[in-house]
Amino acid sequence: MCHESGAHRVPTTGSTRQNGLVRRPSLVASDVDGTLLDPAERVSERTARTARGVHDSGTPFVLVTGRPPRWVPRIVAGLGVAGTVVCSNGAVLYDAAADRVLHSTAIDPTTLREVTGELRDALPGCSFGVERSTSGAHDRLDQQFIAESAFHRCWPNPDLRIAARDELVGVPVVKLLVMHERMTSAEMAPVAEELIGGRLGVTYSTGAGLLELSAPGVNKAAGLARVAEQLAVDPRDVIAFGDMPNDIPMLEWVGHGVAVGNAHPDVRQVADEVTTSNTHDGVATVLERWW
C-alpha cells in the first residue's frame, strides 16, 4: 500500500472535450450513489447485465465513489464486476477482487488540527468525522471511521466509533467529514472554500449538510487518472457518469462526461450529455450503444 501526502497529477491531455463519443470507450467509469444505483441503493438487473457485458468485452469498468472501501463489496456483488475502485473521492484506490488497498493519499494531522479549529469557528454547531485508510474493506470498523458524538447524533451509523477531538486529528486521514444539522451542503461549501480552499479540497455528494474534505489535489479525476495511466488508457477514450458536485472534476477530465437525469444542476451544466435518471437505468441506457 502506498501512502502519500500529495495527490497524483491529472494529465492535461484530458482537457480535450469530445462532445459525442462515437467510438466504443476504452474505459467506463461510474459514480455509485445516485448514478449507478437506483433510489433504493440497488443495482438493477439491466445495469448489472450491461456492466458485465462491458467487463466481458475486456473494457475496464471502474467504480469511482465517495464511499470508503468497506461500503464497496455489496455493490460489487450486485454488479457482478470486481476490479479497481476509486474510493473516498479519489483518496483511495481499492482492489475489490483482492480486498486490498493499493494506494491512499492522506491529510496530515497538523492540517487537520488547524482546519477543524477554523471551521468550528466559521460554522458554529458543526461536528466532525474522519475516514482512515486501512489495508482492506474488512479491517476493524472501529479503526476506519471515527467521529464526535454530535456527528453521530446527526448521522447514526453502525460503522462509527465515537472519539474525542484529539483522537480525530491525531493521525493522517483520507477524508474529513463536516456535518451541520441546520445548514445545507451548498450553504456550507462556500464558507469552507473561502476559509481553507487552498489547503484542502472541498466537495459534497449530498445536500443534507455534509461536506467532504480531501488532501490538496485529491478528487475523482485524479483518482481515475491514476487508474487510466496504469491501464495505458487515454482520458479522451474514457466515458464517465455522475450526479453530484464531487463528480464534476471527473466529468470534465474524461473524453465524454455524462450526467444522469436526476443530477445536480451544476453537474448537468458541465456534462457533454444528460441521460435518463438512475431510476430508469441512465448508465445502461448510454452504454447499450456499444454493449
C-alpha positions in Angstrom: 0.0 0.0 0.0 1.3 3.4 -0.9 0.7 6.5 1.3 1.4 10.0 0.0 0.8 13.5 1.4 0.3 14.9 -2.1 -2.1 14.0 -4.9 -1.4 12.4 -8.3 -1.2 15.0 -11.0 -4.0 14.8 -13.5 -2.7 14.7 -17.1 -3.6 17.8 -19.1 -4.4 15.8 -22.2 -7.8 15.1 -20.7 -8.9 18.6 -21.1 -9.8 18.0 -24.7 -13.6 17.8 -25.0 -15.3 15.3 -27.3 -19.0 16.2 -27.4 -20.5 12.9 -28.6 -18.2 9.9 -28.2 -18.7 7.9 -31.4 -16.3 5.0 -31.0 -16.6 2.5 -28.2 -14.9 3.7 -25.0 -11.7 2.1 -23.8 -12.7 2.6 -20.1 -16.0 3.1 -18.4 -16.1 5.0 -15.1 -19.2 5.5 -12.9 -20.2 7.1 -9.7 -22.2 4.8 -7.4 -24.8 6.5 -5.3 -27.5 8.4 -7.3 -25.9 7.3 -10.5 -25.2 3.6 -10.9 -27.6 2.6 -8.0 -31.3 3.1 -8.1 -33.0 5.2 -5.4 -33.2 2.1 -3.1 -29.4 1.8 -3.4 -29.6 -1.4 -5.5 -28.1 -2.4 -8.8 -30.8 -3.1 -11.3 -30.7 -6.3 -13.4 -30.4 -4.2 -16.6 -27.4 -2.2 -15.2 -25.7 -5.3 -13.9 -26.1 -7.1 -17.2 -24.7 -4.1 -19.1 -21.7 -3.7 -16.7 -20.9 -7.4 -17.1 -21.1 -7.0 -20.9 -18.5 -4.2 -20.7 -16.3 -6.2 -18.4 -16.5 -9.4 -20.5 -15.5 -7.4 -23.6 -12.2 -6.6 -22.0 -13.1 -3.0 -21.3 -12.4 -1.9 -17.6 -15.5 -0.9 -15.7 -14.3 1.3 -12.8 -16.4 2.5 -9.9 -15.5 6.0 -8.7 -17.2 6.8 -5.4 -17.1 8.9 -2.3 -17.7 5.6 -0.4 -14.9 4.0 1.6 -13.7 0.5 0.7 -15.9 -1.1 3.4 -19.0 0.1 1.6 -17.9 -1.3 -1.8 -18.2 -5.2 -1.6 -22.0 -5.2 -1.5 -22.1 -3.0 -4.7 -19.5 -5.2 -6.4 -21.6 -8.3 -5.6 -24.7 -6.8 -7.1 -22.9 -5.6 -10.1 -21.0 -8.8 -10.8 -17.8 -6.9 -11.7 -14.8 -6.7 -9.3 -11.8 -4.6 -10.3 -10.1 -1.4 -9.2 -12.4 1.0 -7.4 -11.6 4.7 -6.8 -12.9 5.3 -3.2 -13.2 8.3 -0.9 -13.5 10.8 -3.8 -10.1 9.8 -5.2 -8.1 9.5 -2.0 -8.0 5.6 -2.1 -7.5 3.0 -4.8 -9.0 -0.3 -3.8 -8.7 -3.7 -5.5 -12.2 -5.1 -4.9 -11.3 -8.6 -6.1 -8.3 -9.0 -3.7 -9.8 -6.8 -0.9 -6.6 -4.7 -0.8 -6.0 -1.0 -0.7 -3.5 -0.2 -3.4 -2.8 3.5 -2.7 -4.0 6.2 -0.4 -3.4 10.0 -0.1 -3.9 11.4 3.4 -4.5 14.7 5.1 -1.7 15.3 7.7 -2.6 15.8 11.4 -1.3 19.4 11.5 -3.6 20.5 8.8 -6.5 18.6 10.4 -6.0 20.4 13.7 -5.8 23.8 12.0 -8.8 23.2 9.7 -11.2 21.7 12.2 -10.5 24.6 14.6 -11.2 27.2 11.9 -14.3 25.5 10.6 -15.7 25.2 14.1 -15.5 29.0 14.5 -16.8 29.7 11.0 -19.6 27.2 11.1 -20.9 27.2 14.7 -22.6 23.9 15.6 -20.7 21.8 13.1 -19.2 18.4 14.0 -16.5 16.3 12.5 -15.9 12.7 11.5 -12.8 11.1 9.8 -12.2 8.2 7.4 -8.8 6.5 7.9 -7.1 4.3 5.3 -6.6 0.6 6.1 -5.3 -2.4 4.2 -8.8 -3.6 3.1 -12.5 -3.4 3.4 -12.7 -6.0 6.2 -10.3 -4.4 8.7 -11.7 -3.5 12.1 -14.5 -0.9 11.6 -13.6 1.0 14.8 -10.2 1.8 13.2 -11.7 3.0 10.0 -14.4 5.6 10.8 -14.5 7.7 14.0 -16.4 10.9 14.8 -17.5 13.3 17.5 -20.7 12.4 19.4 -22.6 15.3 17.8 -21.8 13.9 14.4 -23.2 10.5 15.4 -26.5 12.2 16.5 -26.9 13.8 13.1 -25.9 10.7 11.2 -26.5 7.5 13.1 -24.2 4.9 11.5 -23.3 1.4 12.9 -19.7 1.7 11.5 -19.0 4.8 13.5 -17.0 4.9 16.8 -17.3 8.0 19.0 -14.0 9.6 19.8 -12.6 12.8 21.3 -11.3 15.6 19.1 -7.7 14.9 19.9 -8.1 11.3 18.6 -9.8 12.5 15.4 -6.9 14.8 14.4 -4.1 12.7 15.8 -3.2 10.6 12.8 -3.4 11.1 9.0 -6.9 10.5 7.4 -8.1 10.1 3.9 -11.3 12.2 4.4 -12.5 14.8 6.8 -16.3 15.0 7.1 -18.0 18.1 8.3 -21.7 18.0 9.3 -24.2 20.6 10.2 -27.8 19.8 11.0 -29.1 23.4 10.4 -27.4 24.1 7.1 -27.4 22.6 3.6 -24.2 21.4 2.0 -24.5 24.2 -0.6 -24.6 26.7 2.2 -21.6 25.3 3.9 -19.4 24.8 0.9 -18.6 28.5 0.1 -17.7 29.2 3.7 -15.3 26.2 3.8 -13.9 27.1 0.3 -13.0 30.6 1.3 -11.5 29.6 4.6 -9.5 26.5 3.6 -9.8 26.1 -0.2 -6.0 26.3 -0.7 -5.2 23.7 1.9 -7.8 21.0 1.4 -10.2 20.1 -1.4 -13.9 20.8 -0.5 -16.8 19.0 -2.1 -20.1 17.2 -1.3 -22.2 14.3 -2.6 -25.4 15.1 -0.7 -27.3 18.3 0.0 -28.0 17.3 3.6 -25.4 19.4 5.4 -22.3 17.3 4.9 -19.0 18.4 3.4 -16.2 16.0 2.3 -12.7 17.3 2.5 -9.6 15.7 1.0 -5.9 16.4 0.6 -5.0 19.1 -1.9 -5.4 17.9 -5.5 -7.4 14.9 -4.5 -10.6 14.4 -6.4 -12.3 11.8 -8.5 -10.5 13.0 -11.7 -7.1 12.5 -10.0 -8.0 9.0 -8.8 -9.4 7.9 -12.1 -6.3 9.4 -13.9 -4.1 7.1 -11.8 -6.2 4.1 -12.9 -6.2 5.1 -16.5 -2.5 5.7 -16.6 -1.9 2.2 -15.1 -4.1 0.7 -17.8 -2.5 2.9 -20.6 -5.9 4.4 -21.5 -6.0 7.9 -22.9 -8.5 10.1 -21.0 -10.1 11.0 -24.3 -11.2 7.4 -24.6 -12.9 7.3 -21.2 -16.6 7.8 -20.6 -17.8 8.7 -17.0 -21.2 9.1 -15.3 -22.1 11.2 -12.3 -24.8 13.1 -10.4 -23.3 15.4 -7.7 -20.7 18.1 -7.4 -18.0 15.7 -6.3 -18.3 14.1 -9.8 -17.6 17.4 -11.7 -13.8 17.1 -11.9 -14.2 13.6 -13.3 -16.8 14.5 -15.9 -14.6 17.5 -17.0 -11.5 15.3 -17.3 -12.8 12.4 -19.4 -13.5 12.4 -23.1 -17.2 12.1 -22.6 -18.9 13.1 -19.3 -22.5 12.0 -18.8 -24.9 13.4 -16.1 -27.8 11.2 -15.1 -31.2 12.8 -15.4 -31.5 13.3 -11.6 -28.1 15.1 -11.4 -27.4 18.3 -9.6 -27.8 21.4 -11.9 -24.0 22.1 -11.7 -23.3 18.6 -12.9 -25.7 18.8 -15.8 -24.1 22.1 -16.8 -20.6 20.6 -17.3 -21.7 17.3 -18.8 -21.4 16.5 -22.5 -24.6 14.6 -22.3 -27.6 14.1 -20.0 -29.1 10.6 -19.9 -32.1 9.3 -18.1 -32.3 9.2 -14.3 -30.9 6.5 -12.0 -34.4 5.3 -11.6 -34.5 4.5 -15.3 -31.0 2.9 -15.7 -29.3 6.0 -17.1 -25.9 4.4 -17.1 -27.1 1.3 -19.0 -29.1 3.5 -21.5 -25.9 5.1 -22.7 -23.6 2.0 -22.6 -26.1 -0.1 -24.6 -24.9 1.8 -27.6 -21.8 -0.3 -27.6 -22.6 -3.3 -25.5 
